[in-house]
């Protein structure tokens, strides 16, 4: 995945322990401070801004997605929806603490498009 990063445009931001393990030898790594057991997302985004980066792709699990949504740090969201029913499985987004539908995160300028057999949702959360 990271064998052709000669332009240094791929940056892995993670905690110091992961960086020290040497798992990401061929890419630029940025250590991110921890906030309790999680990465300090505001610290990371401040650093991104200081480097004048205007667009980032954040990939991670449900814990990261939930944290970003709870803190209002998502400007654009992509979500792949596959035509499968598996029952209880791995959540893509954990509990956001929303108790009423009226408090749900709503999207503006959203839509779906086909992506092979799947559907790709793209939308901009209302602030």
BELRA-V703065 format. One line per field, one symbol per residue. ss: DSSP state (a for helix, b for strand, c for the rest). psi: psi as a letter, one per 20 degrees, with the letter a starting at -180 (. if undefined). burial: I if it has 9 or more other C-alpha atoms within 8 Angstrom, else O. A space follows every 50 residues. Layout:
# BELRA-V703065
ss = ???
psi = ???
burial = ???
This chain:
# BELRA-V703065
ss = ccccccccccbbbbcaaaaaaccccccbbbbccbbccbbcaaaaaaaaaa cccccccccccaaaaaaaaaccccccbbbbbccccccccccccccccccc aaacccbbbbbbbbbccbbbbbbbbcc
psi = hkhmkhikipppparhggghijhmhjrpqpppqqncjrqnhggghggghh jkpipqpppaahggggggghjkjphppqppoqmqojbpbpqhpapijphq hijqpqqqlrrqqpncirpoppropq.
burial = OOOOIOOOOOIIIIIOOIIOOOOOOOIOIOIIIIOOOOIIOOIIOOOIIO OOOOOOOOOOOIIOIIOIIOOOOIOOIOOOOOOOOOOOOOOOIOOOOOOO OOOOOOIOOIOOOOOOOIIIIIIIIOO
